[in-house]
Amino acid sequence: MSRVVITGLGVVSPIGNTKEQFWDSLDNGRHGFTLEEWFPGQSEELNIKASVKDFDPSEYFDKKDLRRTDILTQYAVYASLNALKDAGTDFKDIDPYRCGVIIGSGIGGMETTQTEMLNYHNKGNKRVSVFTIPMMIGNMAAGTVAIRTGFKGVNYCTVSACASGTHAVGEAFHAIKNGYIDCAIAGGTEKCSIGFAYAGFNNMHAITKSTDPDRASIPFDAERSGFVLGDGCGIVVLEEYEHAKARGANIYAEIVGYGATCDAYHETSPDPEGKGGAKAMELAVKESGLSIEQFNYINAHGTSTPINDRTETAAIKIVFGEHAKNIAINSTKSMTGHLLGAAGGVEAVATALQIKNNKVHRTLGYKTPDPDCDLDYVTEQSSRELKITGALSNSLGFGGHNACIAFAPVKD
């Protein structure tokens, strides 16, 4: 079995489109929420958004390419190529059939789907773009990244709602660990902050009711009322440890375990006892070879919905028992909002950065304790210095999908 390390990071997010911007926002507690119209011309109501700002893909796309590429694929190419730059290699020394790309997306090119459906209904079938299908299908992000990098190994899109990005990283980890490939680009990408998607989530009562950007995404707070819908992409470069060591790579962290389960309970609600999420964590912990006591940090799914945060807290207690009280737990979504299929990728980047910097960011916006959420959610007014000895990153998706990755600082 091979060891697997993270040697490159790339991100597009509501709080920054470079590794440095993203970390600075996390470390200093800056969210990416704004109060805007979701339905221009239909409603004057203002709601919270977590939009990507100042995204400029021109370094990697010309105008012709931009017109034929959905923005979720633009995000993925941008983040992936920046992650490779960060890794300091193009892996041309490795057989391209042993270089993989696994990038998840929960929904795919929804913006393209909406635009071309309107063209179809309002202008007729002849006005539907010839690029519609390759723009809307979720796997095109992974396919386009492969085209840009020349990686010819395993290549696919994980589609498991909000667990998609974590499943992608976990599956890439296993592919390297088990010797099928030697390196991979992995993560998640999503762009669906459009009125159509917002309406769907809002009408099922998943979106926050708050109109205060500072009290919109408040995971584990008693006054939480739902998530903030956002966009983005998170990518990690995974590499076989001996190869990384031989080339003197900058290693952020080692991935040491992965667990994936299903609640088999309900289309949108988690099992209220948290057993499925707990089992995913248990599997990741078991594979890691670390003791329960070595885990001192969890990047929670932490959506700011009443049910999720309560259930995830219960799941953590099932796995860690009394030690759960000693674990620092935070939610990156308190600053980014919920990026759906991209969430797990972005949170893998956040976890790697926190391990590297020996610091965990606060759960922003937390004020009112909830007796059902009674663990340590890093609620102080600044980041906490912490030498992380073992970490988990959780993602839980509609359909009952649970995914968990275990991280550790790399040791020779």
C-alpha positions in Angstrom: 0.0 0.0 0.0 1.2 3.5 -0.9 1.1 6.6 1.3 -0.8 9.5 -0.1 0.0 13.2 0.5 -1.4 16.6 -0.6 1.2 18.7 -2.4 -0.9 21.3 -4.2 -4.0 23.4 -3.5 -6.4 25.3 -5.7 -9.6 27.2 -4.9 -12.3 29.4 -6.2 -14.7 30.6 -3.5 -16.8 33.4 -2.1 -13.8 34.4 0.2 -11.0 34.2 -2.3 -9.8 32.7 -5.5 -6.2 31.9 -4.5 -4.8 29.8 -1.7 -3.4 32.9 -0.1 -6.7 34.9 -0.3 -8.7 31.9 0.9 -6.5 31.3 4.0 -6.4 35.0 4.9 -10.2 35.1 4.9 -10.4 32.0 7.0 -7.7 33.1 9.5 -9.2 36.6 9.9 -12.9 35.5 10.0 -14.2 37.2 6.8 -17.3 35.8 5.2 -18.4 36.1 1.6 -22.1 36.9 2.1 -24.0 39.7 0.4 -27.7 40.8 0.4 -29.0 40.7 -3.2 -32.0 40.1 -5.4 -32.4 36.4 -6.4 -35.3 37.1 -8.7 -34.8 40.3 -10.6 -38.0 41.5 -12.2 -40.1 38.9 -10.2 -39.6 40.0 -6.6 -38.1 42.9 -4.7 -37.2 40.6 -1.9 -33.6 40.6 -0.9 -31.8 37.4 0.2 -28.3 36.3 1.1 -25.9 35.1 -1.5 -22.4 33.6 -1.3 -21.1 34.5 -4.8 -17.7 34.1 -6.2 -16.1 37.6 -6.6 -13.6 38.8 -9.1 -13.1 35.5 -10.9 -10.9 36.0 -14.0 -10.4 32.8 -16.0 -8.6 34.7 -18.9 -5.2 33.2 -17.9 -6.5 29.7 -19.0 -9.4 30.5 -21.5 -9.6 32.7 -24.5 -13.0 34.3 -25.5 -13.9 31.5 -27.8 -13.3 28.9 -25.1 -15.3 30.8 -22.6 -18.4 30.8 -24.8 -18.4 27.1 -25.0 -17.5 26.2 -21.4 -19.8 26.3 -18.5 -18.5 28.3 -15.6 -18.3 25.2 -13.3 -15.8 23.8 -15.7 -14.0 27.1 -15.8 -13.8 27.0 -12.0 -12.3 23.5 -12.2 -9.7 24.2 -14.8 -8.6 27.4 -13.0 -8.4 25.7 -9.6 -6.7 22.6 -11.0 -4.0 24.4 -12.9 -3.3 26.6 -9.9 -3.1 23.6 -7.7 -0.5 22.0 -10.1 1.5 25.3 -10.0 1.4 25.1 -6.2 2.6 21.5 -6.4 5.5 22.6 -8.5 5.3 19.9 -11.1 3.4 18.8 -14.2 4.1 15.1 -13.4 5.5 14.6 -16.9 8.0 12.1 -15.3 5.0 9.8 -14.6 3.2 7.7 -17.2 0.1 9.8 -18.1 -2.1 6.7 -17.7 -1.1 6.7 -14.0 -2.2 10.3 -13.5 -5.9 10.6 -12.6 -8.6 13.3 -12.4 -11.7 12.9 -10.2 -13.8 16.0 -9.8 -17.3 15.9 -8.3 -20.3 18.0 -9.0 -23.7 17.7 -7.4 -25.7 19.2 -10.1 -23.6 20.0 -13.2 -24.0 22.9 -15.5 -27.2 24.3 -14.2 -26.7 27.8 -15.5 -26.3 26.4 -19.1 -29.3 24.1 -18.6 -31.5 27.1 -17.5 -30.3 29.3 -20.4 -30.7 26.7 -23.1 -34.1 25.5 -21.8 -35.3 29.2 -22.1 -33.9 29.3 -25.6 -35.8 26.1 -26.4 -39.1 27.3 -25.1 -38.9 30.9 -26.2 -37.0 30.7 -29.5 -37.4 27.2 -30.7 -35.3 24.0 -31.0 -32.9 25.5 -33.7 -31.7 28.1 -31.2 -30.4 25.6 -28.7 -26.6 25.9 -28.7 -24.6 23.1 -30.3 -22.4 23.2 -27.1 -25.4 22.6 -24.7 -24.7 19.0 -23.8 -20.9 19.2 -23.2 -21.5 22.4 -21.2 -24.2 21.0 -19.0 -22.9 17.6 -18.1 -21.1 17.5 -14.7 -18.3 15.2 -15.9 -17.0 17.7 -18.3 -15.1 19.5 -15.5 -12.9 16.3 -15.0 -12.7 15.7 -18.8 -11.6 19.3 -19.6 -9.0 19.3 -16.8 -7.6 16.0 -18.3 -7.4 17.6 -21.7 -5.5 20.6 -20.3 -3.1 18.5 -18.2 -2.7 15.4 -20.4 -3.6 13.1 -17.5 -4.9 9.9 -19.1 -5.6 7.8 -16.0 -8.9 7.2 -14.1 -11.2 10.1 -14.9 -14.8 10.6 -13.7 -17.2 12.8 -11.8 -18.6 11.8 -8.4 -22.3 12.8 -8.1 -23.5 12.5 -4.6 -25.1 15.9 -3.9 -23.2 17.7 -1.1 -20.8 14.8 -0.5 -19.5 14.8 -4.1 -16.2 16.7 -3.5 -15.3 14.5 -0.5 -16.1 11.3 -2.4 -13.9 12.5 -5.2 -10.9 13.1 -2.9 -11.5 9.9 -1.0 -11.7 7.8 -4.2 -8.6 9.4 -5.6 -6.8 8.6 -2.3 -7.8 5.0 -2.5 -6.7 4.8 -6.2 -3.2 5.9 -5.3 -3.0 4.0 -2.0 -4.0 0.7 -3.8 -1.5 1.3 -6.6 -3.7 2.0 -9.6 -2.3 5.5 -10.1 0.6 7.6 -8.8 -1.0 11.1 -8.7 -4.4 12.7 -9.0 -6.2 16.0 -9.3 -9.3 15.7 -7.1 -12.1 17.8 -5.6 -15.4 19.4 -6.4 -16.9 22.2 -8.4 -20.3 23.8 -8.5 -22.1 26.9 -10.0 -25.8 27.0 -9.3 -26.4 30.2 -7.5 -29.3 31.1 -9.9 -32.9 31.9 -9.1 -34.1 28.6 -10.3 -31.9 26.6 -7.9 -32.5 29.0 -5.1 -36.2 28.7 -5.5 -36.0 24.9 -5.3 -33.9 24.9 -2.1 -35.9 27.7 -0.6 -39.3 26.1 -1.2 -38.1 23.0 0.6 -37.1 25.2 3.5 -33.4 24.5 3.3 -32.3 28.2 2.8 -31.7 30.6 5.7 -34.4 33.0 6.5 -31.9 35.6 7.7 -31.3 38.8 5.8 -28.3 39.8 8.0 -25.1 38.7 6.3 -23.4 38.4 9.7 -26.1 36.1 11.0 -26.9 34.1 7.9 -24.7 31.0 8.0 -24.3 30.3 11.7 -23.6 26.6 12.1 -24.4 25.0 15.5 -26.0 28.3 16.8 -29.5 27.9 18.3 -30.8 30.6 15.9 -29.6 28.9 12.7 -32.3 28.7 10.1 -30.8 27.1 7.0 -27.8 27.3 4.7 -26.5 30.1 2.3 -26.3 28.9 -1.3 -22.9 29.5 -2.9 -20.5 28.6 -5.7 -16.9 27.6 -6.0 -14.3 24.8 -6.5 -11.8 23.2 -4.3 -8.9 21.0 -5.7 -6.1 19.1 -4.1 -3.2 17.5 -5.8 -2.6 14.0 -4.4 0.7 12.3 -4.8 2.3 9.0 -3.8 4.5 9.9 -0.8 7.9 8.5 -2.0 7.5 10.4 -5.3 6.7 13.6 -3.5 9.6 13.1 -1.1 12.1 12.4 -3.9 11.3 15.7 -5.7 11.4 17.7 -2.5 7.7 18.7 -2.7 6.0 21.0 -0.2 3.6 18.6 1.6 0.6 20.0 3.3 -0.8 16.9 4.9 -1.2 13.2 4.5 -4.5 11.5 3.8 -4.7 8.5 6.0 -8.3 7.3 5.8 -11.7 7.5 4.0 -15.1 6.3 4.9 -18.3 6.3 2.8 -21.8 5.2 3.8 -25.5 5.8 3.2 -28.2 6.5 5.7 -30.8 4.7 3.6 -33.4 6.7 5.5 -34.8 9.7 3.5 -34.3 11.7 0.4 -33.3 15.0 2.1 -33.2 14.4 5.9 -30.3 12.6 7.7 -31.0 9.7 10.0 -31.8 11.6 13.2 -29.6 9.3 15.2 -26.6 10.1 13.0 -25.6 6.4 12.6 -24.7 6.7 8.9 -22.4 9.7 9.4 -20.9 8.1 12.4 -20.1 4.9 10.5 -18.4 6.9 7.8 -16.2 8.6 10.4 -15.5 5.3 12.1 -14.3 3.8 8.8 -12.0 6.7 8.1 -10.6 6.5 11.7 -10.1 2.8 11.4 -8.2 3.0 8.1 -6.0 5.8 9.4 -4.4 3.6 12.0 -4.5 6.6 14.5 -6.0 6.3 17.9 -9.3 8.0 18.8 -7.3 10.4 21.1 -5.0 11.5 18.2 -7.9 13.2 16.5 -8.2 16.7 17.8 -9.9 18.5 14.9 -12.9 18.0 12.7 -14.0 20.2 9.8 -17.7 19.6 10.1 -20.3 19.5 7.4 -21.9 22.2 9.5 -24.5 23.5 7.1 -26.4 25.8 9.6 -29.6 23.8 9.1 -31.4 22.8 12.3 -31.4 19.1 11.6 -27.9 18.7 10.1 -25.9 20.3 12.9 -27.8 18.5 15.6 -27.4 15.1 13.8 -23.7 15.7 13.0 -23.0 16.5 16.7 -24.7 13.3 17.7 -22.7 11.3 15.1 -19.4 12.8 16.5 -20.4 11.7 20.0 -21.1 8.1 18.8 -17.6 7.9 17.3 -15.5 9.6 19.9 -17.5 9.3 23.1 -16.1 11.4 25.9 -13.2 12.4 23.8 -15.6 14.4 21.5 -15.4 17.2 24.1 -11.7 17.5 23.5 -12.0 17.9 19.7 -11.9 21.4 18.0 -14.8 21.5 15.5 -15.4 24.2 13.0 -17.5 24.9 9.9 -15.9 26.5 6.9 -19.4 27.1 5.6 -19.8 29.8 8.3 -17.7 31.9 5.8 -18.2 30.3 2.4 -21.8 29.3 2.6 -22.8 25.9 1.2 -21.1 25.2 -2.1 -22.9 21.9 -2.6 -20.8 19.5 -4.7 -17.8 21.8 -4.3 -18.0 21.9 -0.5 -16.0 18.8 0.2 -13.2 19.9 -2.1 -13.0 23.4 -0.6 -13.1 22.0 2.9 -10.3 19.6 2.1 -8.2 22.6 1.0 -9.2 24.4 4.3 -8.3 21.3 6.4 -4.9 21.0 4.7 -4.1 24.6 5.3 -5.1 24.4 8.9 -2.8 21.4 9.4 0.0 23.2 7.7 -0.4 26.4 9.7 -1.0 24.8 13.1 -4.2 26.9 13.4 -7.9 26.3 13.2 -10.3 29.0 12.0 -13.3 30.1 14.1 -16.9 29.2 13.3 -18.0 32.7 12.3 -21.2 34.2 13.5 -21.8 31.9 16.5 -23.5 33.6 19.4 -26.4 31.6 20.9 -25.6 28.1 22.3 -27.8 25.2 21.4 -28.2 22.5 24.1 -28.3 19.9 21.4 -25.0 21.1 19.9 -22.7 21.1 23.0 -19.2 20.4 21.7 -16.3 22.8 21.1 -17.1 24.7 17.8 -14.2 27.1 18.0 -16.4 30.1 18.8 -13.9 32.6 20.1 -13.2 35.8 18.2 -10.1 34.7 16.4 -8.4 31.6 15.0 -7.0 29.1 17.5 -3.4 28.0 17.6 -3.5 24.2 17.5 -1.0 21.5 16.4 -3.4 19.1 14.6 -2.4 15.5 15.2 -5.4 14.0 13.4 -8.3 15.5 11.5 -11.5 14.6 9.8 -13.5 16.4 7.1 -17.2 15.4 6.9 -19.7 15.8 4.0 -23.3 14.7 4.1 -25.5 14.8 1.1 -29.1 14.6 0.0 -30.0 10.9 -0.6 -28.3 10.0 2.7 -24.7 10.1 1.3 -22.0 10.3 3.9 -18.3 10.8 3.2 -15.4 11.4 5.6 -11.7 11.9 5.0 -9.0 11.5 7.7 -5.9 13.7 7.5 -2.7 13.8 9.5 0.6 15.8 9.5 3.1 14.0 7.4 5.8 12.0 9.2 9.0 10.5 7.7 
